[in-house]
Amino acid sequence: MATLRLFASVREAASGERSITIDGASVGEVVTAACDKFGDHFAALIPTCKVWVNGEPAEMDTAIEANDEVAILPPVSGG
């Protein structure tokens, strides 16, 4: 089971959840499970986000192990 950490707009789309534990063998499986759990609005944000595993950039096919941390980071704007 990986810990999924959510930030900014994806956190808001997940009803304010900061982190949850989700089972999956890859980043893609974890993200798909999160989309199933949180719905279409959450899923619509994912294509614009970056995903990191244990502080390193990751792709959807990146393998994960128990106790890994998967973070979903939406684009940041400001000025």
SULRAKA-V50017 format. One record per pair of residues at least 12 apart in sequence whose C-alpha atoms are under 7 Angstrom apart, sorted by the first residue. I is the first residue (numbers start at 0). J is the second residue. D is the distance in whole Angstrom. If there is no record, write none. Layout:
i:I j:J d:D
i:I j:J d:D
This chain:
i:0 j:20 d:6
i:0 j:21 d:5
i:0 j:22 d:4
i:0 j:23 d:7
i:0 j:65 d:5
i:0 j:66 d:6
i:1 j:20 d:6
i:1 j:21 d:5
i:1 j:22 d:6
i:1 j:64 d:7
i:1 j:65 d:6
i:1 j:66 d:5
i:1 j:67 d:5
i:1 j:68 d:6
i:1 j:69 d:7
i:2 j:18 d:7
i:2 j:19 d:6
i:2 j:20 d:5
i:2 j:21 d:6
i:2 j:66 d:7
i:2 j:67 d:6
i:2 j:68 d:5
i:2 j:69 d:6
i:3 j:18 d:5
i:3 j:19 d:5
i:3 j:20 d:6
i:3 j:21 d:7
i:3 j:68 d:6
i:3 j:69 d:5
i:3 j:70 d:6
i:4 j:17 d:6
i:4 j:18 d:4
i:4 j:19 d:7
i:4 j:69 d:6
i:4 j:70 d:5
i:4 j:71 d:6
i:5 j:17 d:5
i:5 j:18 d:6
i:5 j:70 d:6
i:5 j:71 d:5
i:5 j:72 d:7
i:6 j:71 d:7
i:6 j:72 d:6
i:7 j:73 d:7
i:8 j:73 d:7
i:9 j:41 d:6
i:9 j:44 d:7
i:9 j:73 d:7
i:12 j:40 d:6
i:12 j:41 d:5
i:13 j:37 d:5
i:13 j:41 d:7
i:24 j:62 d:6
i:24 j:63 d:5
i:24 j:64 d:7
i:25 j:59 d:7
i:25 j:60 d:6
i:25 j:61 d:5
i:25 j:62 d:4
i:25 j:63 d:5
i:26 j:58 d:7
i:26 j:59 d:5
i:26 j:60 d:6
i:26 j:61 d:6
i:26 j:62 d:6
i:26 j:63 d:7
i:27 j:59 d:4
i:27 j:60 d:6
i:47 j:73 d:6
i:47 j:74 d:7
i:48 j:71 d:6
i:48 j:72 d:5
i:48 j:73 d:4
i:48 j:74 d:6
i:49 j:71 d:6
i:49 j:72 d:5
i:49 j:73 d:6
i:50 j:69 d:7
i:50 j:70 d:6
i:50 j:71 d:5
i:50 j:72 d:6
i:51 j:69 d:6
i:51 j:70 d:5
i:51 j:71 d:7
i:52 j:67 d:7
i:52 j:68 d:6
i:52 j:69 d:5
i:52 j:70 d:6
i:53 j:67 d:6
i:53 j:68 d:5
i:53 j:69 d:7
